[in-house]
Amino acid sequence: MLGEINHALSNADFIIRFNYLMLVGYLLPLAIVSISILIKAGVNWEKYLIIAGAFLLSFFILRWEQRAINIPGKKQLLILKNKLMEE
């Protein structure tokens, strides 16, 4: 039982790190490249707002998922592990 909880904890750690990598390693560079392409193309400001809004929305959705689902789930697993280790 304890081995399964340790495995679930390692999966939760992976998901938390993957979310962070998604923000820093994928979303941020993609936003920079997209904005630079828009600047080079000389598009109107409405397209800037749409693209910036899409990136901000995806950023906030990833952060919400992290704070509302992944971190509390990991905390619950740690509490369960501590209860099992006390017995």
Phi and psi in degrees as GROMACS dihedral restraints (atoms count N, CA, C in turn):
[ dihedral_restraints ]
;  ai    aj    ak    al  type     phi  dphi    fc
    3     4     5     6     1   -67.9    20    10
    4     5     6     7     1   -33.7    20    10
    6     7     8     9     1   -65.6    20    10
    7     8     9    10     1   -36.9    20    10
    9    10    11    12     1   -67.9    20    10
   10    11    12    13     1   -37.1    20    10
   12    13    14    15     1   -68.5    20    10
   13    14    15    16     1   -39.3    20    10
   15    16    17    18     1   -62.6    20    10
   16    17    18    19     1   -38.5    20    10
   18    19    20    21     1   -65.7    20    10
   19    20    21    22     1   -42.1    20    10
   21    22    23    24     1   -64.3    20    10
   22    23    24    25     1   -36.8    20    10
   24    25    26    27     1   -66.4    20    10
   25    26    27    28     1   -39.9    20    10
   27    28    29    30     1   -67.5    20    10
   28    29    30    31     1   -35.1    20    10
   30    31    32    33     1   -65.1    20    10
   31    32    33    34     1   -40.8    20    10
   33    34    35    36     1   -64.7    20    10
   34    35    36    37     1   -40.9    20    10
   36    37    38    39     1   -61.4    20    10
   37    38    39    40     1   -41.2    20    10
   39    40    41    42     1   -62.1    20    10
   40    41    42    43     1   -43.8    20    10
   42    43    44    45     1   -64.6    20    10
   43    44    45    46     1   -40.4    20    10
   45    46    47    48     1   -64.5    20    10
   46    47    48    49     1   -45.2    20    10
   48    49    50    51     1   -66.8    20    10
   49    50    51    52     1   -36.4    20    10
   51    52    53    54     1   -66.2    20    10
   52    53    54    55     1   -39.2    20    10
   54    55    56    57     1   -60.7    20    10
   55    56    57    58     1   -43.8    20    10
   57    58    59    60     1   -63.8    20    10
   58    59    60    61     1   -42.7    20    10
   60    61    62    63     1   -64.2    20    10
   61    62    63    64     1   -35.3    20    10
   63    64    65    66     1   -62.2    20    10
   64    65    66    67     1   -39.4    20    10
   66    67    68    69     1   -69.9    20    10
   67    68    69    70     1   -52.0    20    10
   69    70    71    72     1   -80.5    20    10
   70    71    72    73     1   -38.9    20    10
   72    73    74    75     1   -93.7    20    10
   73    74    75    76     1   -14.5    20    10
   75    76    77    78     1  -124.4    20    10
   76    77    78    79     1   -54.8    20    10
   78    79    80    81     1   -68.7    20    10
   79    80    81    82     1   -45.4    20    10
   81    82    83    84     1   -64.2    20    10
   82    83    84    85     1   -50.0    20    10
   84    85    86    87     1   -62.2    20    10
   85    86    87    88     1   -37.2    20    10
   87    88    89    90     1   -64.9    20    10
   88    89    90    91     1   -38.7    20    10
   90    91    92    93     1   -65.2    20    10
   91    92    93    94     1   -42.4    20    10
   93    94    95    96     1   -63.9    20    10
   94    95    96    97     1   -45.0    20    10
   96    97    98    99     1   -65.1    20    10
   97    98    99   100     1   -43.1    20    10
   99   100   101   102     1   -63.4    20    10
  100   101   102   103     1   -44.1    20    10
  102   103   104   105     1   -65.9    20    10
  103   104   105   106     1   -39.6    20    10
  105   106   107   108     1   -66.1    20    10
  106   107   108   109     1   -35.9    20    10
  108   109   110   111     1   -65.7    20    10
  109   110   111   112     1   -40.3    20    10
  111   112   113   114     1   -64.4    20    10
  112   113   114   115     1   -39.6    20    10
  114   115   116   117     1   -64.6    20    10
  115   116   117   118     1   -44.5    20    10
  117   118   119   120     1   -63.9    20    10
  118   119   120   121     1   -37.1    20    10
  120   121   122   123     1   -77.2    20    10
  121   122   123   124     1   -19.6    20    10
  123   124   125   126     1    68.4    20    10
  124   125   126   127     1    44.8    20    10
  126   127   128   129     1   -80.1    20    10
  127   128   129   130     1   168.4    20    10
  129   130   131   132     1   -75.8    20    10
  130   131   132   133     1   167.4    20    10
  132   133   134   135     1   -70.2    20    10
  133   134   135   136     1   -22.0    20    10
  135   136   137   138     1   -63.6    20    10
  136   137   138   139     1   -38.3    20    10
  138   139   140   141     1   -68.0    20    10
  139   140   141   142     1   -35.6    20    10
  141   142   143   144     1   -59.5    20    10
  142   143   144   145     1   -44.9    20    10
  144   145   146   147     1   -64.9    20    10
  145   146   147   148     1   -40.2    20    10
  147   148   149   150     1   -65.2    20    10
  148   149   150   151     1   -47.0    20    10
  150   151   152   153     1   -66.4    20    10
  151   152   153   154     1   -45.0    20    10
  153   154   155   156     1   -62.8    20    10
  154   155   156   157     1   -40.0    20    10
  156   157   158   159     1   -63.6    20    10
  157   158   159   160     1   -39.2    20    10
  159   160   161   162     1   -64.5    20    10
  160   161   162   163     1   -41.8    20    10
  162   163   164   165     1   -69.4    20    10
  163   164   165   166     1   -39.0    20    10
  165   166   167   168     1   -65.3    20    10
  166   167   168   169     1   -40.2    20    10
  168   169   170   171     1   -62.6    20    10
  169   170   171   172     1   -44.9    20    10
  171   172   173   174     1   -66.2    20    10
  172   173   174   175     1   -35.5    20    10
  174   175   176   177     1   -62.3    20    10
  175   176   177   178     1   -47.8    20    10
  177   178   179   180     1   -68.4    20    10
  178   179   180   181     1   -33.5    20    10
  180   181   182   183     1   -66.9    20    10
  181   182   183   184     1   -41.6    20    10
  183   184   185   186     1   -64.2    20    10
  184   185   186   187     1   -41.8    20    10
  186   187   188   189     1   -66.9    20    10
  187   188   189   190     1   -38.7    20    10
  189   190   191   192     1   -63.2    20    10
  190   191   192   193     1   -43.9    20    10
  192   193   194   195     1   -59.6    20    10
  193   194   195   196     1   -40.7    20    10
  195   196   197   198     1   -63.5    20    10
  196   197   198   199     1   -48.4    20    10
  198   199   200   201     1   -78.2    20    10
  199   200   201   202     1   -32.0    20    10
  201   202   203   204     1   -93.4    20    10
  202   203   204   205     1   -25.7    20    10
  204   205   206   207     1  -118.3    20    10
  205   206   207   208     1   -54.8    20    10
  207   208   209   210     1   -73.3    20    10
  208   209   210   211     1   -49.1    20    10
  210   211   212   213     1   -68.3    20    10
  211   212   213   214     1   -44.7    20    10
  213   214   215   216     1   -62.3    20    10
  214   215   216   217     1   -34.9    20    10
  216   217   218   219     1   -64.0    20    10
  217   218   219   220     1   -40.2    20    10
  219   220   221   222     1   -65.9    20    10
  220   221   222   223     1   -39.9    20    10
  222   223   224   225     1   -63.1    20    10
  223   224   225   226     1   -39.7    20    10
  225   226   227   228     1   -64.9    20    10
  226   227   228   229     1   -38.8    20    10
  228   229   230   231     1   -65.4    20    10
  229   230   231   232     1   -39.1    20    10
  231   232   233   234     1   -65.5    20    10
  232   233   234   235     1   -39.1    20    10
  234   235   236   237     1   -63.6    20    10
  235   236   237   238     1   -43.8    20    10
  237   238   239   240     1   -63.1    20    10
  238   239   240   241     1   -41.4    20    10
  240   241   242   243     1   -63.3    20    10
  241   242   243   244     1   -42.8    20    10
  243   244   245   246     1   -63.9    20    10
  244   245   246   247     1   -38.5    20    10
  246   247   248   249     1   -64.5    20    10
  247   248   249   250     1   -40.7    20    10
  249   250   251   252     1   -68.5    20    10
  250   251   252   253     1   -34.1    20    10
  252   253   254   255     1   -74.3    20    10
  253   254   255   256     1   -26.2    20    10
  255   256   257   258     1   -71.5    20    10
  256   257   258   259     1   -31.6    20    10
